[in-house]
Amino acid sequence: MTRTITAQTTGGQGDRGEALRLKGPPQETIRLDVEIDATDQLERADGIAAGMGVYPTLASLEMLLYPKSALVIANEVLLNLGIIEVIPPEAPLTLFVWGVKRILPVRLTELGITEEAYDPSLNPIRAKVSLGLRVLNYHDLGLASVGGTLFMAHQIAKEVMATIGSVGNIAGSVSAGINIGG
């Protein structure tokens, strides 16, 4: 997993009064490679794995990038009847959960799938998936939204961890400089 964090600053070049101002939380992107394998499920004779391999799992990831087909069809019908002006549909709120300390609302921005092995019916049984994610924060979603609240909880937990790290570093520096029994 690779995380990239980019500061959101207001300061322009040469404007000393604005040089340290932040206009909001940083933009964060996450790149992640995952291996999906149906071997264990096939050993247990799991019906879904035996019939479709890992294709349902891959389809679940892919569907994060598709609007729901029923909505697309309904909007097209209503548009052709002149009843509505179509606005782009919202994607579902997607959460990236990397342990209890990192539960983040994200938007899937990139999805790469390499299918590596197949069963006799050509269902994929092993695949590597590359995910590109953009973390959505309270500026993107609104602080009162579920996603905005989750991001704020993440930020507060990060502030607590940073405080613990800072106190630990200060304590370590102070104790390293004291010569006891010298």
C-alpha positions, -999 to 999 in steps of 0.1 A, spaced: 0 0 0 13 35 -9 -3 66 5 3 101 -10 -7 132 10 -8 166 -6 -12 198 15 -41 221 6 -27 256 12 -40 291 6 -7 309 4 5 323 -28 41 328 -37 55 359 -21 25 364 3 42 361 37 10 364 57 -6 334 40 25 311 37 14 287 66 -24 288 61 -42 256 53 -75 257 35 -86 223 46 -75 187 51 -49 174 27 -58 154 -4 -48 118 2 -46 90 -24 -40 54 -17 -26 28 -42 -31 -8 -32 -24 -42 -49 -45 -71 -38 -44 -108 -47 -77 -126 -49 -76 -164 -50 -104 -190 -49 -81 -219 -40 -93 -223 -4 -130 -220 -14 -125 -246 -41 -109 -270 -16 -140 -267 6 -163 -272 -25 -178 -238 -21 -207 -236 -46 -201 -199 -56 -163 -204 -61 -169 -237 -80 -195 -221 -103 -180 -186 -108 -145 -185 -93 -136 -150 -81 -157 -133 -108 -184 -121 -83 -157 -105 -61 -142 -87 -92 -177 -77 -103 -183 -61 -69 -153 -40 -72 -161 -30 -108 -196 -20 -99 -182 7 -77 -176 25 -110 -209 19 -127 -242 37 -121 -271 12 -113 -286 -1 -146 -322 3 -134 -315 40 -127 -299 45 -161 -328 29 -179 -354 48 -159 -337 81 -164 -334 74 -202 -371 67 -204 -380 98 -184 -356 119 -204 -371 107 -237 -406 116 -224 -394 151 -215 -402 146 -178 -368 151 -162 -334 166 -167 -309 139 -159 -282 146 -133 -253 122 -128 -262 95 -103 -242 92 -70 -219 63 -64 -224 44 -32 -204 55 -1 -173 33 -2 -153 26 29 -116 16 29 -111 -4 61 -75 -11 70 -79 -21 106 -99 -4 133 -77 27 133 -83 34 96 -118 35 83 -119 60 55 -145 71 30 -130 68 -5 -137 71 -42 -124 44 -64 -104 63 -91 -86 35 -108 -91 -3 -110 -67 -26 -128 -75 -63 -129 -51 -90 -141 -68 -124 -143 -40 -150 -138 -57 -184 -137 -91 -199 -148 -112 -230 -142 -123 -252 -171 -153 -229 -178 -129 -199 -180 -141 -184 -147 -112 -165 -131 -100 -183 -100 -70 -161 -93 -65 -124 -100 -43 -94 -90 -62 -62 -85 -46 -27 -84 -68 -1 -67 -64 37 -69 -84 54 -41 -90 90 -33 -98 96 4 -129 118 7 -129 142 36 -154 165 53 -148 192 26 -159 167 0 -188 152 18 -199 177 45 -190 173 82 -226 161 91 -226 133 66 -217 97 75 -186 99 54 -176 133 67 -181 121 103 -160 90 96 -132 111 82 -133 135 112 -131 105 136 -100 93 116 -84 128 118 -90 130 156 -75 95 160 -45 106 140 -41 137 161 -41 115 193 -15 92 177 6 122 167 5 136 203 15 102 217 44 101 192 55 136 200 54 129 238 73 97 233 100 115 212 104 143 238 106 117 266 132 97 247 152 128 239 151 140 275 160 106 290 188 102 265 204 135 276 204 126 313 234 108 327 223 89 358 250 78 383 277 97 364 
